[in-house]
Amino acid sequence: MIQEKNTYTELKPREKLQTEGIHSLSDEELIALILGKGTKKENIFDCSRRILQKFDHDELANIDNIKKFMENFQLGYAQSAQLIAAFELGKRFFKTTSNHSYFRTEEQVYEYVKTMEILQKEHVRGLYLDARYRLIYEETLSIGGLNSNLLHPREVFRPALEHNAYACILIHNHPSGDPTPSQEDIETTKELVQASQILHIPLLDHLIVGKNSYKSLKIGY
């Protein structure tokens, strides 16, 4: 009976993630998800709670020696490696986003997304900004093309509403290498601009990425 209860408890963060989303999880639950299971001496939640109580966020994020990590956290190699890798990945992602955090010109947007030129299929990507035009969220919205059948305005503006964005920028690539907008690109953009005006969430620009080139539809900053 005790073993069944522990198994159910350990699965709880996963169930919460599935039903309520990642932002609903506490720090303790996030640590539990990374660890995956407890140890012989303590269950996963006691272990997560001990880690968070013993060390503050800066200390957790800046321990980069695996032996020191194992000693400080009293964990085995595998779980220590999982934690240290998760913290390092988070630092790298944060550093990358910080280096490209403000988008005030089409050139800045292109520099951020120009690697899309190598994609073999059309990818539609949304950048979501705060009132200072700082990136707060990004998402790949569609793979396969830009048209009203694949990309409804609700798919573009849903992340903006979820993340309380002030404005957004749309980008998609042309695998042919030619960034010239098609008539469908133009018509779909017009529909999205109309939706943005209704929602009061400006669509600042729509960039089309080609081979070593891009085209801005210049909706307006």
C-alpha positions as CSV (number, residue, x, y, z in Angstrom):
1,M,0.0,0.0,0.0
2,I,2.8,2.4,0.9
3,Q,4.6,1.7,-2.4
4,E,1.4,2.4,-4.4
5,K,0.9,5.7,-2.6
6,N,4.5,6.8,-3.3
7,T,4.2,5.9,-7.0
8,Y,1.0,8.0,-7.3
9,T,2.6,10.9,-5.5
10,E,5.7,10.9,-7.8
11,L,3.4,11.0,-10.9
12,K,1.5,14.0,-9.6
13,P,3.7,16.8,-11.1
14,R,3.4,15.1,-14.5
15,E,-0.4,14.9,-14.2
16,K,-0.4,18.6,-13.2
17,L,1.8,19.5,-16.1
18,Q,-0.5,17.8,-18.5
19,T,-3.7,19.3,-17.1
20,E,-2.6,22.8,-15.9
21,G,0.6,23.5,-17.8
22,I,4.2,24.1,-16.9
23,H,3.6,27.5,-15.2
24,S,1.4,25.8,-12.6
25,L,4.2,23.8,-11.1
26,S,6.1,25.0,-8.0
27,D,9.9,25.0,-7.8
28,E,9.6,21.9,-5.7
29,E,7.5,20.1,-8.3
30,L,9.9,21.2,-11.1
31,I,12.8,19.7,-9.2
32,A,10.8,16.5,-8.7
33,L,10.1,16.3,-12.5
34,I,13.8,16.6,-13.2
35,L,14.9,14.0,-10.6
36,G,12.2,11.6,-11.7
37,K,12.4,9.5,-8.5
38,G,13.4,9.7,-4.8
39,T,16.2,7.9,-3.1
40,K,16.3,5.0,-0.7
41,K,16.4,7.4,2.2
42,E,13.7,9.9,1.2
43,N,10.9,10.3,-1.3
44,I,11.1,12.6,-4.2
45,F,9.3,15.5,-2.6
46,D,11.3,15.4,0.6
47,C,14.4,15.4,-1.6
48,S,13.2,18.3,-3.7
49,R,12.2,20.3,-0.6
50,R,15.6,19.7,1.1
51,I,17.4,20.9,-2.0
52,L,15.4,24.1,-2.2
53,Q,15.6,24.8,1.5
54,K,19.4,24.2,1.8
55,F,20.4,26.3,-1.3
56,D,19.1,29.5,-2.8
57,H,18.5,29.9,-6.6
58,D,21.8,31.5,-7.3
59,E,23.7,28.7,-5.5
60,L,21.7,26.0,-7.4
61,A,22.3,27.6,-10.7
62,N,26.1,28.2,-10.3
63,I,27.3,24.8,-9.0
64,D,29.1,23.4,-12.0
65,N,31.3,20.7,-10.5
66,I,29.6,17.3,-10.6
67,K,31.5,16.0,-7.5
68,K,30.7,19.1,-5.5
69,F,27.1,18.7,-6.7
70,M,26.8,15.1,-5.5
71,E,28.4,16.0,-2.2
72,N,26.2,19.1,-1.6
73,F,22.9,17.5,-2.6
74,Q,23.6,14.0,-1.3
75,L,22.5,12.5,-4.6
76,G,23.9,9.9,-6.9
77,Y,25.7,10.6,-10.1
78,A,22.7,10.2,-12.4
79,Q,20.4,12.5,-10.6
80,S,23.1,15.1,-10.0
81,A,23.9,15.0,-13.7
82,Q,20.2,15.6,-14.5
83,L,20.0,18.6,-12.2
84,I,23.3,20.2,-13.3
85,A,22.4,19.7,-17.0
86,A,19.0,21.3,-16.5
87,F,20.5,24.4,-14.7
88,E,23.2,24.8,-17.3
89,L,20.7,24.6,-20.2
90,G,18.5,27.2,-18.5
91,K,21.5,29.5,-18.2
92,R,22.4,29.1,-21.8
93,F,18.8,29.7,-23.0
94,F,18.5,32.8,-20.8
95,K,21.8,34.1,-22.1
96,T,20.8,33.6,-25.8
97,T,17.4,35.3,-25.2
98,S,19.1,38.2,-23.3
99,N,21.4,38.9,-26.2
100,H,18.5,39.4,-28.6
101,S,15.9,40.7,-26.2
102,Y,14.8,43.9,-28.0
103,F,13.4,44.2,-31.5
104,R,13.1,47.7,-32.8
105,T,14.0,47.2,-36.4
106,E,13.4,44.6,-39.1
107,E,17.2,44.0,-39.2
108,Q,17.3,43.0,-35.6
109,V,14.5,40.5,-36.2
110,Y,16.2,39.1,-39.2
111,E,19.5,38.6,-37.3
112,Y,17.6,36.7,-34.7
113,V,15.8,34.3,-37.1
114,K,18.0,34.1,-40.2
115,T,19.0,30.5,-39.4
116,M,15.4,29.6,-40.6
117,E,16.9,29.8,-44.1
118,I,18.2,26.2,-43.8
119,L,14.8,24.7,-43.0
120,Q,13.4,22.4,-45.7
121,K,9.8,23.1,-44.9
122,E,8.0,26.3,-44.2
123,H,7.9,27.2,-40.5
124,V,5.8,30.0,-39.1
125,R,7.3,31.5,-36.0
126,G,5.9,34.1,-33.6
127,L,7.8,36.5,-31.4
128,Y,5.9,38.0,-28.5
129,L,7.0,41.3,-27.0
130,D,6.3,43.5,-24.0
131,A,5.6,47.3,-24.3
132,R,9.4,48.0,-24.6
133,Y,9.6,45.5,-27.6
134,R,11.5,43.1,-25.4
135,L,11.1,39.4,-26.2
136,I,9.1,37.6,-23.6
137,Y,8.1,34.5,-25.5
138,E,8.4,32.7,-28.9
139,E,6.7,29.8,-30.5
140,T,6.7,27.8,-33.7
141,L,3.1,28.2,-34.8
142,S,2.9,26.1,-37.9
143,I,5.0,23.8,-40.0
144,G,4.1,23.3,-43.7
145,G,3.0,26.6,-44.9
146,L,1.3,29.9,-44.3
147,N,-2.3,30.0,-45.2
148,S,-5.7,30.5,-43.6
149,N,-6.3,26.7,-43.5
150,L,-3.1,26.0,-41.5
151,L,-2.7,29.2,-39.5
152,H,-5.8,30.8,-38.0
153,P,-5.5,34.1,-36.2
154,R,-6.3,32.4,-32.9
155,E,-3.1,30.3,-33.3
156,V,-1.1,33.5,-33.7
157,F,-2.6,35.5,-30.9
158,R,-3.3,32.8,-28.4
159,P,0.3,32.9,-27.1
160,A,0.1,36.7,-26.9
161,L,-2.9,36.5,-24.6
162,E,-1.4,33.7,-22.5
163,H,1.8,35.6,-22.0
164,N,0.3,39.0,-21.7
165,A,2.2,40.3,-24.7
166,Y,1.9,43.9,-25.8
167,A,2.7,43.1,-29.5
168,C,3.9,40.3,-31.8
169,I,6.0,39.7,-34.9
170,L,5.4,36.9,-37.4
171,I,8.2,35.2,-39.4
172,H,8.1,32.4,-41.9
173,N,10.7,31.0,-44.3
174,H,10.6,30.2,-48.0
175,P,12.6,27.0,-48.6
176,S,13.0,28.1,-52.2
177,G,15.3,30.8,-51.0
178,D,13.3,33.6,-52.6
179,P,11.7,35.8,-49.9
180,T,9.3,37.5,-52.3
181,P,5.8,37.3,-50.6
182,S,3.2,35.3,-52.4
183,Q,-0.4,36.5,-52.8
184,E,-1.4,34.1,-50.1
185,D,1.3,35.5,-47.8
186,I,-0.2,39.0,-48.3
187,E,-3.8,37.9,-47.9
188,T,-3.1,36.0,-44.7
189,T,-1.1,38.9,-43.3
190,K,-4.1,41.2,-44.0
191,E,-6.4,38.9,-42.0
192,L,-3.9,38.8,-39.1
193,V,-3.6,42.6,-39.1
194,Q,-7.4,42.9,-38.9
195,A,-7.5,40.4,-36.0
196,S,-4.6,42.3,-34.2
197,Q,-6.6,45.5,-34.4
198,I,-9.7,43.9,-32.9
199,L,-7.6,42.4,-30.1
200,H,-5.5,45.6,-29.6
201,I,-2.3,43.5,-29.9
202,P,-0.3,45.1,-32.7
203,L,1.3,42.8,-35.3
204,L,4.4,44.8,-35.7
205,D,5.9,43.1,-38.7
206,H,5.8,40.0,-40.9
207,L,9.2,38.9,-42.1
208,I,9.8,36.3,-44.8
209,V,13.2,34.6,-44.6
210,G,15.0,33.5,-47.8
211,K,18.6,32.5,-48.6
212,N,20.8,35.2,-47.2
213,S,17.9,37.6,-47.6
214,Y,14.6,38.6,-46.2
215,K,11.5,40.6,-47.0
216,S,9.6,42.7,-44.5
217,L,5.9,43.4,-45.1
218,K,6.5,46.6,-43.0
219,I,3.3,46.6,-41.1
220,G,4.8,49.2,-38.8
221,Y,6.6,49.6,-35.4
